[in-house]
Each structure stands twice: as C-alpha cells, then as structure tokens.
C-alpha cells in the first residue's frame, strides 16, 4: 500500500513538474521572441536615425543660411524702400516677411519612419514577459546601461517632432540648431544603448 502511494505521489509530482516546465518553456520562448524582435527593430531604428541625421545635416546647411538671410532681408528691403520708394520693393518686403513652408522632404520622411520604428521597438520591450529569475545584480551591468540610456534617447525622440515644427513655423536658425543638437544627442544615447551588448 505504501509503495503504491509513493509511486502515485512520484507520478503526480513528476506531472506537475512537467506541466510547470512546459509553461515556463512557453513563457521563455515568448520572452525570447519579443526580445529578438526588439533587438532587430532596435538596429533598424539605429540605421534609420542615422540616415535621418545625415539627411538633416544636408537640410541644415541649406536652411540655416536661408533663415539667416530671411531675418536680414526684410530690413534691407525696407531700408532701400525708404531711400528710393517703389511698389515692387513693398511687394518684395511683404513676400520676404511671409516666408513659405516647404513640403516634407527626405529628412521629414525619414524622421517619421524613425519615430515609428522607435515606437514599435519600445512597445516590444515593454510588452515582453518579465524575466523569470529576478535576482538583483550588484555593480554596473550591460542591462543597466542599456535601460539607463532610455532616459536620454526617449526625451530626445519625443522632442524632435516638436522642435522640427517649431523651426519650420518660426523660420528660426536657432530652432534648426536646437533640433540638430537634440537629434545627435539622442542618436548617441541609442548608440551607447546598443553598443553595450556588443562591446
């Protein structure tokens, strides 16, 4: 009788262990899948952000000089009108003050792609099942560095669309410079976040 009880107890325990193992196996596979997609999209985001910054540098060189000129041009036209009045100069003055808005170029399209990829990457990170073994690590780790960089690249990514709109609508050379600096700062933080796993 005792032998049968021990055999049944062992079988029951083994079946619970096997069931628990299959649940944790599914859990780990799901976690691994989410994190592999997070890693792949993170690299795609890095490439896209780099392309956006390079396209932004090309735009910056053109737009910066145009904005500098657009701030001085109306005053030059108005001064020349006061010296020698003509209707053409008044029309030119009005046009130079009004400015114009260009359609979205390559930089804007790449920025939209980068923002979308960044959002998808962050979504996968937050939705991935949590780590099963949560033992705190002492000291500095690659995971800590990877997660700490979010406090730099996330605010940069969220600020860039606002800075872009502000630079275009205010026709401000300073706005372009701010956007440029924030773009490269965020890219550097994302680069550190990715590099911690490879170097």
Backbone bond lengths (Angstrom), bond angles and torsions (degrees), N, CA, C in turn:
res aa  C-N    CA-C-N  psi(-1)  N-CA   C-N-CA  omega(-1)  CA-C   N-CA-C  phi
1 X - - - 1.432 - - 1.524 111.54 -
2 X 1.316 115.92 -44.69 1.453 120.63 178.84 1.523 110.75 -64.41
3 X 1.335 116.70 -37.53 1.465 120.39 178.87 1.524 111.00 -62.51
4 X 1.335 116.32 -43.11 1.466 119.77 179.19 1.537 110.45 -63.32
5 X 1.314 115.80 -41.82 1.459 120.25 179.51 1.528 110.92 -61.75
6 X 1.339 116.65 -44.16 1.468 120.54 178.99 1.520 111.54 -65.02
7 X 1.326 116.16 -39.54 1.469 119.52 178.45 1.526 109.85 -64.70
8 X 1.335 117.23 -45.88 1.466 120.33 178.41 1.530 111.55 -62.62
9 X 1.306 116.44 -41.17 1.463 120.56 178.05 1.525 110.94 -62.50
10 X 1.317 116.62 -42.82 1.474 120.78 178.36 1.521 111.11 -64.15
11 X 1.351 116.71 -44.05 1.467 120.11 178.59 1.529 111.13 -63.00
12 X 1.320 116.83 -43.10 1.460 121.03 179.29 1.530 110.71 -62.89
13 X 1.323 116.48 -45.46 1.461 121.34 178.63 1.520 110.95 -62.56
14 X 1.326 116.42 -42.41 1.463 120.51 179.35 1.524 110.93 -64.25
15 X 1.365 116.69 -40.50 1.468 119.35 179.56 1.527 110.75 -65.92
16 X 1.337 117.45 -38.75 1.471 119.95 175.83 1.524 111.20 -64.13
17 X 1.325 115.95 -41.96 1.464 120.52 179.49 1.523 110.49 -63.67
18 X 1.350 116.36 -42.86 1.468 120.47 -179.95 1.523 110.53 -64.97
19 X 1.349 116.63 -40.54 1.459 120.14 178.96 1.526 110.53 -65.97
20 X 1.330 116.77 -44.06 1.464 121.22 178.48 1.519 110.58 -62.34
21 X 1.334 116.35 -39.74 1.460 120.69 -179.88 1.521 110.85 -65.64
22 X 1.350 117.38 -40.12 1.463 119.35 179.80 1.529 110.73 -69.25
23 X 1.343 117.14 -36.26 1.468 119.79 177.33 1.524 109.92 -65.17
24 X 1.312 117.09 -46.83 1.459 118.97 -179.81 1.526 110.84 -68.11
25 X 1.332 117.31 -29.82 1.464 120.34 177.15 1.529 110.00 -66.50
26 X 1.345 117.13 -44.54 1.468 120.68 177.09 1.533 110.16 -63.12
27 X 1.304 115.50 -41.81 1.462 121.60 -179.76 1.527 110.51 -60.81
28 X 1.330 115.61 -45.92 1.463 119.98 -179.53 1.522 111.77 -67.60
29 X 1.341 117.24 -37.44 1.468 120.14 177.60 1.527 110.41 -63.84
30 X 1.329 115.94 -41.79 1.466 119.76 178.68 1.525 110.54 -64.15
31 X 1.324 116.18 -45.13 1.471 120.42 178.41 1.515 110.55 -60.43
32 X 1.327 117.12 -46.01 1.461 122.06 -179.62 1.523 110.43 -61.20
33 X 1.326 117.19 -42.25 1.466 121.26 179.56 1.530 110.98 -61.89
34 X 1.325 116.55 -47.41 1.469 120.34 178.72 1.526 110.97 -59.47
35 X 1.325 116.68 -44.79 1.464 119.63 -176.24 1.524 112.19 -72.50
36 X 1.339 117.93 -30.35 1.467 119.54 174.66 1.523 110.53 -66.74
37 X 1.343 116.86 -42.23 1.464 120.00 175.90 1.529 110.83 -65.47
38 X 1.317 116.82 -38.42 1.473 121.44 176.74 1.530 109.91 -59.53
39 X 1.322 115.95 -43.21 1.464 120.35 -179.71 1.530 111.15 -66.63
40 X 1.329 117.41 -45.07 1.470 120.71 -179.43 1.526 110.96 -64.13
41 X 1.327 116.73 -45.77 1.466 119.44 178.76 1.525 111.70 -68.29
42 X 1.325 117.19 -30.66 1.465 120.44 175.87 1.519 111.53 -63.00
43 X 1.327 116.40 -42.52 1.475 119.84 177.07 1.527 110.79 -66.77
44 X 1.344 117.13 -39.83 1.469 120.24 177.08 1.530 110.30 -63.35
45 X 1.321 117.00 -39.00 1.467 121.34 177.45 1.519 110.49 -63.81
46 X 1.328 116.69 -41.82 1.467 121.01 179.65 1.531 110.22 -60.63
47 X 1.334 117.02 -46.23 1.472 121.14 179.65 1.526 109.95 -63.72
48 X 1.319 116.57 -43.98 1.459 120.85 -179.58 1.529 111.61 -65.05
49 X 1.334 117.00 -39.27 1.471 120.49 179.20 1.522 110.02 -66.62
50 X 1.324 116.57 -39.56 1.467 119.76 177.11 1.524 110.34 -62.43
51 X 1.340 117.25 -45.72 1.468 120.83 178.80 1.527 110.84 -61.94
52 X 1.318 116.80 -39.23 1.468 120.98 178.48 1.524 110.71 -63.61
53 X 1.323 117.00 -43.65 1.466 120.27 179.22 1.522 111.71 -66.09
54 X 1.328 117.56 -39.21 1.472 120.48 178.89 1.530 109.58 -65.75
55 X 1.336 117.37 -44.14 1.468 120.40 176.66 1.526 110.22 -64.26
56 X 1.323 116.57 -35.98 1.463 120.96 177.51 1.515 112.43 -65.03
57 X 1.330 116.67 -36.82 1.473 120.04 176.95 1.526 110.79 -62.17
58 X 1.333 116.56 -41.46 1.470 119.93 178.29 1.528 110.22 -64.26
59 X 1.328 116.90 -43.67 1.468 120.86 177.82 1.521 111.12 -65.24
60 X 1.328 115.86 -38.50 1.460 121.21 -177.49 1.523 110.99 -59.14
61 X 1.321 116.44 -44.43 1.465 119.86 -178.39 1.521 111.21 -62.40
62 X 1.338 116.92 -39.80 1.464 120.32 179.26 1.530 111.16 -72.75
63 X 1.319 115.65 -50.58 1.459 120.72 -173.40 1.524 112.90 -69.25
64 X 1.334 117.45 -36.67 1.461 120.67 -177.34 1.522 110.54 -59.94
65 X 1.337 116.44 -47.70 1.470 118.78 -179.85 1.526 110.77 -67.93
66 X 1.342 117.41 -35.22 1.463 120.37 178.51 1.528 110.56 -65.45
67 X 1.334 118.01 -42.27 1.456 120.66 179.64 1.522 111.35 -67.72
68 X 1.324 116.81 -37.63 1.468 119.79 177.12 1.528 109.86 -61.46
69 X 1.341 115.68 -44.28 1.457 120.41 179.78 1.529 110.50 -66.76
70 X 1.330 117.63 -40.58 1.467 120.09 -176.75 1.526 112.03 -66.26
71 X 1.306 117.74 -22.14 1.465 119.68 176.57 1.531 110.94 -78.11
72 X 1.332 116.54 -31.70 1.467 119.84 -177.55 1.526 112.93 -91.65
73 X 1.330 116.98 -30.96 1.462 121.19 -173.24 1.528 114.04 -58.10
74 X 1.335 120.35 -47.53 1.470 118.38 -179.69 1.528 113.12 -58.00
75 X 1.314 117.33 -38.05 1.469 119.46 179.00 1.520 111.35 -66.84
76 X 1.329 117.37 -39.40 1.466 120.33 177.30 1.524 110.56 -62.78
77 X 1.340 116.08 -43.27 1.467 119.94 -178.89 1.524 109.98 -65.49
78 X 1.325 117.15 -44.00 1.460 120.73 -179.48 1.525 111.11 -63.96
79 X 1.315 116.59 -40.96 1.464 120.36 178.02 1.525 110.72 -63.00
80 X 1.342 116.36 -43.43 1.469 118.70 179.98 1.528 110.70 -68.27
81 X 1.349 118.26 -30.17 1.465 121.08 177.15 1.525 110.39 -66.54
82 X 1.328 115.80 -39.63 1.459 118.59 -179.90 1.520 111.25 -66.02
83 X 1.338 116.02 -31.51 1.469 119.50 178.97 1.521 111.66 -78.09
84 X 1.338 116.62 -40.17 1.468 120.89 -179.56 1.526 107.97 -142.10
85 X 1.344 117.86 90.84 1.464 120.67 -175.90 1.528 113.34 -62.37
86 X 1.368 115.26 140.15 1.469 121.59 171.86 1.526 107.96 -161.22
87 X 1.335 115.43 151.96 1.463 120.30 -178.90 1.528 111.90 -67.19
88 X 1.317 116.96 -31.33 1.469 120.09 -179.99 1.531 110.85 -61.76
89 X 1.315 115.80 -39.27 1.464 119.40 -178.87 1.530 111.22 -68.03
90 X 1.336 117.69 -35.51 1.462 119.96 176.97 1.530 111.13 -65.22
91 X 1.325 116.27 -41.84 1.460 120.66 178.29 1.530 110.51 -64.10
92 X 1.322 116.50 -44.11 1.466 121.30 178.55 1.531 110.80 -62.63
93 X 1.331 115.89 -39.32 1.465 120.16 177.92 1.538 110.71 -62.39
94 X 1.325 116.79 -46.61 1.468 121.16 -179.46 1.528 110.70 -61.98
95 X 1.323 116.72 -41.24 1.470 120.28 -179.95 1.526 111.42 -67.64
96 X 1.333 116.84 -38.65 1.465 119.27 -178.48 1.522 111.68 -71.00
97 X 1.334 117.75 -29.51 1.465 120.79 178.29 1.529 111.43 -75.75
98 X 1.329 116.35 -33.26 1.459 120.75 -176.15 1.518 111.89 -70.57
99 X 1.299 117.87 -37.80 1.462 121.31 -178.00 1.514 110.54 71.30
100 X 1.308 115.66 -170.81 1.464 120.58 178.78 1.515 108.58 -153.52
101 X 1.301 115.10 159.37 1.458 120.72 179.92 1.521 108.36 -115.26
102 X 1.312 115.21 121.01 1.458 119.65 -179.84 1.520 110.15 -80.30
103 X 1.343 116.70 150.36 1.459 118.11 172.97 1.529 109.74 -65.90
104 X 1.320 116.67 161.13 1.465 121.23 -177.34 1.528 110.20 -61.15
105 X 1.326 116.40 122.98 1.460 121.77 178.46 1.518 111.12 -91.63
106 X 1.327 115.28 -164.54 1.466 120.41 -179.38 1.523 112.09 -60.42
107 X 1.320 116.49 -39.12 1.462 120.02 -179.21 1.531 110.90 -60.67
108 X 1.316 116.96 -45.39 1.463 120.93 179.69 1.520 112.53 -65.33
109 X 1.326 116.53 -40.90 1.472 119.93 179.44 1.522 110.88 -66.73
110 X 1.319 116.41 -42.15 1.469 119.70 176.92 1.526 110.84 -65.08
111 X 1.322 116.41 -37.70 1.460 120.17 177.35 1.521 111.74 -61.93
112 X 1.327 116.72 -41.06 1.466 120.83 177.35 1.528 110.55 -63.69
113 X 1.341 116.93 -43.16 1.468 121.23 177.56 1.527 110.70 -61.78
114 X 1.325 116.55 -44.97 1.465 121.11 -179.82 1.523 110.95 -62.02
115 X 1.319 116.89 -43.79 1.466 121.11 179.62 1.530 110.77 -61.73
116 X 1.334 116.64 -41.24 1.466 121.35 179.25 1.525 111.24 -66.13
117 X 1.339 116.86 -46.22 1.467 120.44 178.43 1.529 110.92 -62.62
118 X 1.318 116.11 -40.60 1.469 120.64 178.95 1.529 110.42 -61.13
119 X 1.319 116.27 -44.53 1.461 120.48 178.86 1.525 112.32 -62.58
120 X 1.340 116.86 -42.20 1.467 120.58 178.76 1.526 110.89 -65.33
121 X 1.320 116.65 -39.88 1.469 120.95 178.94 1.526 110.64 -63.90
122 X 1.315 116.71 -44.96 1.467 120.85 179.28 1.527 110.76 -65.00
123 X 1.330 116.93 -39.75 1.466 121.06 178.91 1.525 110.79 -59.21
124 X 1.328 116.85 -45.56 1.468 120.08 179.85 1.524 111.53 -64.14
125 X 1.314 116.58 -37.24 1.461 119.99 179.12 1.527 111.45 -64.63
126 X 1.327 116.24 -44.87 1.459 120.03 -177.70 1.528 112.73 -74.06
127 X 1.331 117.76 -28.75 1.459 121.01 -177.64 1.525 113.32 -89.44
128 X 1.323 117.34 -10.29 1.472 119.84 179.04 1.524 109.66 -63.69
129 X 1.338 116.94 140.03 1.469 119.11 176.27 1.527 110.55 -57.38
130 X 1.299 115.30 145.94 1.466 120.42 -176.97 1.518 111.35 -69.46
131 X 1.310 114.85 159.31 1.460 121.67 179.38 1.530 109.67 -64.47
132 X 1.345 116.13 137.11 1.464 120.73 -177.27 1.523 110.91 -71.41
133 X 1.302 116.82 -50.30 1.466 121.93 -178.16 1.520 108.42 -92.79
134 X 1.317 116.80 101.53 1.460 120.93 -176.48 1.525 109.12 -104.30
135 X 1.325 115.91 74.70 1.464 120.41 174.80 1.519 107.30 -102.82
136 X 1.318 118.07 122.68 1.464 119.98 -177.51 1.531 111.38 -63.33
137 X 1.335 114.24 135.92 1.465 119.52 177.85 1.518 108.69 -93.56
138 X 1.310 115.14 140.84 1.461 119.56 178.13 1.521 108.67 -90.93
139 X 1.323 115.07 145.05 1.459 119.87 176.96 1.522 112.63 83.60
140 X 1.310 113.59 -169.23 1.455 122.63 -176.41 1.520 109.31 -83.25
141 X 1.336 117.53 135.61 1.462 120.26 178.40 1.522 109.65 -135.56
142 X 1.322 115.83 164.21 1.464 120.20 178.86 1.525 110.50 -66.62
143 X 1.319 117.29 -36.64 1.469 120.49 178.77 1.531 110.28 -63.79
144 X 1.335 116.80 -42.43 1.466 120.46 178.65 1.529 110.25 -61.07
145 X 1.330 117.00 -46.44 1.467 120.89 -179.77 1.525 110.36 -63.00
146 X 1.336 116.25 -43.98 1.463 121.13 179.68 1.534 110.56 -58.38
147 X 1.321 116.26 -45.66 1.468 120.19 -178.97 1.527 112.53 -74.65
148 X 1.318 118.00 -31.57 1.470 121.09 -178.90 1.529 111.80 -67.93
149 X 1.326 116.97 -30.85 1.466 120.24 -178.35 1.524 112.82 -66.88
150 X 1.339 117.10 -17.30 1.465 119.59 179.03 1.528 110.85 -62.92
151 X 1.334 116.95 -27.34 1.463 120.27 179.98 1.527 111.96 -71.78
152 X 1.323 117.03 -9.31 1.464 120.76 175.08 1.525 109.94 -106.40
153 X 1.356 117.64 -53.19 1.466 117.75 -172.81 1.532 113.85 -74.47
154 X 1.333 119.00 -27.13 1.471 119.68 177.61 1.535 111.91 -67.21
155 X 1.345 120.05 -50.44 1.471 118.42 177.27 1.534 112.76 -61.01
156 X 1.329 116.26 -35.48 1.469 118.97 177.85 1.523 110.36 -63.30
157 X 1.338 116.55 -46.50 1.464 119.93 -179.38 1.525 111.31 -62.89
158 X 1.312 117.26 -39.58 1.462 120.30 179.95 1.527 112.10 -71.18
159 X 1.328 117.68 -28.95 1.466 121.24 -178.49 1.527 112.84 -81.20
160 X 1.322 117.80 -26.53 1.468 120.20 -173.01 1.532 114.45 -60.34
161 X 1.341 120.94 -45.66 1.472 118.31 177.90 1.532 112.32 -60.51
162 X 1.320 116.69 -39.47 1.466 120.58 178.05 1.529 110.69 -63.55
163 X 1.332 116.37 -45.70 1.468 119.71 -179.68 1.524 111.46 -64.48
164 X 1.329 116.65 -36.37 1.465 119.97 177.77 1.514 111.91 -63.93
165 X 1.330 116.53 -46.81 1.466 120.37 177.64 1.523 111.14 -61.98
166 X 1.311 115.71 -41.95 1.468 120.63 -179.53 1.528 110.74 -63.33
167 X 1.324 117.24 -42.70 1.467 120.88 -179.45 1.523 111.21 -65.27
168 X 1.336 117.08 -39.32 1.468 120.48 -178.96 1.523 110.82 -71.65
169 X 1.329 117.78 -47.06 1.464 120.17 -175.36 1.520 113.15 -73.74
170 X 1.311 117.75 -31.88 1.464 119.97 178.75 1.517 112.40 -89.13
171 X 1.330 117.35 -6.81 1.468 122.26 -176.23 1.519 109.83 46.89
172 X 1.329 114.98 54.04 1.453 120.91 -172.31 1.521 111.54 -112.93
173 X 1.334 115.74 127.00 1.465 120.41 175.57 1.525 109.99 -67.11
174 X 1.330 117.31 -35.21 1.467 120.92 178.20 1.525 110.84 -65.79
175 X 1.335 116.87 -36.85 1.463 120.97 177.02 1.517 111.71 -62.12
176 X 1.332 115.97 -39.27 1.472 119.97 176.80 1.523 110.92 -64.70
177 X 1.321 116.19 -42.18 1.467 120.35 179.65 1.529 110.73 -64.19
178 X 1.331 116.65 -41.71 1.469 120.13 177.83 1.526 110.95 -61.24
179 X 1.335 116.06 -45.19 1.459 119.98 -179.76 1.527 111.08 -62.89
180 X 1.305 115.77 -41.14 1.469 120.72 178.99 1.534 110.45 -60.70
181 X 1.322 116.83 -48.18 1.470 120.86 -178.29 1.528 112.29 -64.34
182 X 1.321 117.05 -42.86 1.467 120.93 179.60 1.527 110.40 -66.66
183 X 1.331 116.79 -38.85 1.469 120.56 178.39 1.517 112.42 -61.07
184 X 1.318 116.70 -45.06 1.470 119.52 -179.73 1.528 111.69 -73.19
185 X 1.328 118.13 -33.37 1.466 120.45 176.76 1.533 110.65 -63.66
186 X 1.322 116.75 -46.33 1.462 120.67 178.57 1.515 111.94 -63.22
187 X 1.330 116.22 -40.25 1.466 120.02 178.51 1.526 110.69 -64.28
188 X 1.322 116.97 -40.08 1.473 120.58 178.71 1.528 110.60 -63.42
189 X 1.331 117.18 -42.34 1.471 120.38 178.98 1.524 110.98 -64.93
190 X 1.334 117.16 -40.58 1.468 120.19 177.15 1.522 110.55 -65.05
191 X 1.327 117.02 -37.60 1.468 121.24 178.18 1.522 111.05 -63.03
192 X 1.329 116.98 -43.57 1.472 120.63 177.63 1.523 109.74 -63.28
193 X 1.328 116.21 -42.02 1.459 121.18 -179.90 1.526 111.58 -59.33
194 X 1.317 117.12 -40.47 1.471 121.33 179.34 1.522 110.76 -77.29
195 X 1.318 116.82 -40.57 1.472 120.99 -175.58 1.523 112.72 -65.03
196 X 1.322 117.87 -25.28 1.470 119.57 -178.47 1.523 112.14 -60.11
197 X 1.322 117.84 -25.50 1.467 120.39 -179.10 1.523 112.98 -88.64
198 X 1.322 117.47 -13.66 1.462 119.90 -174.50 1.521 113.79 -112.61
199 X 1.326 117.08 -19.77 1.474 118.88 -176.17 1.507 110.95 -124.47
